[in-house]
């Protein structure tokens, strides 16, 4: 199977398995723990909460959370709250 976009998911990404009934653990969420473009079973190794790991292709996964990006926003410091 050709994987033209293997850079879609990165190690640490939270993903949901959307590959349908033939994909192991379809509908479950897991974490990408390895990306290996040369693995014929699929470039993305996903680990689940129960410790199981399966390989998937790009079209079998969807992103759950957005990657963290630096922002200029800062959180307020709770120590600076005014007492009333």
C-alpha positions in Angstrom: 0.0 0.0 0.0 1.4 3.4 -1.0 1.8 5.9 1.8 2.2 9.3 0.1 1.6 11.4 3.3 3.4 9.6 6.1 4.2 12.9 7.8 0.5 13.5 8.7 0.9 12.1 12.3 3.8 12.4 14.6 5.0 10.4 17.7 2.9 11.5 20.6 -0.3 12.4 18.6 -3.6 11.2 20.0 -5.5 9.4 17.2 -8.7 7.5 16.8 -8.9 4.4 14.6 -11.4 5.0 11.8 -10.4 2.2 9.4 -13.7 0.3 9.6 -14.5 -3.2 10.8 -11.3 -4.7 9.4 -9.0 -2.5 11.4 -8.0 -3.7 14.9 -9.7 -1.7 17.6 -11.7 0.4 15.2 -13.3 3.3 17.1 -10.8 3.3 19.9 -8.3 6.0 20.7 -4.5 5.6 21.1 -1.1 7.3 20.9 1.3 7.2 18.0 4.5 5.7 19.5 6.5 5.1 16.3 6.6 6.2 12.7 8.4 3.8 10.3 7.9 4.5 6.6 9.5 1.1 5.6 7.1 -1.1 7.6 4.8 -2.9 5.2 2.0 -3.3 7.8 1.7 0.5 8.2 3.9 3.3 9.1 2.1 4.3 12.3 2.5 2.2 15.5 -0.3 3.1 17.8 -0.4 2.1 21.5 -3.7 1.8 23.4 -4.4 2.2 27.1 -4.5 -1.6 27.6 -0.9 -1.9 26.3 -1.8 -3.4 22.9 0.1 -2.0 19.8 -1.0 -2.2 16.2 0.3 -0.7 12.9 -2.0 1.5 10.8 -2.0 3.4 7.5 -2.8 7.1 7.2 -6.3 6.6 6.0 -7.1 4.4 9.1 -6.4 7.2 11.6 -7.9 10.6 12.5 -6.4 13.2 14.8 -8.0 13.7 18.2 -6.1 16.7 19.5 -4.3 19.5 17.8 -0.5 19.6 18.2 0.6 22.1 20.7 1.9 25.3 19.2 3.6 28.2 20.9 1.4 31.2 21.5 1.9 34.7 22.8 -1.0 34.3 25.3 0.0 33.8 28.9 -2.1 32.4 31.7 -2.8 34.5 34.6 -0.8 33.8 37.7 -3.1 32.5 40.4 -0.8 33.9 43.1 -1.6 37.4 41.7 -5.4 37.2 42.4 -6.7 40.0 44.4 -8.2 39.1 47.8 -11.7 40.6 48.6 
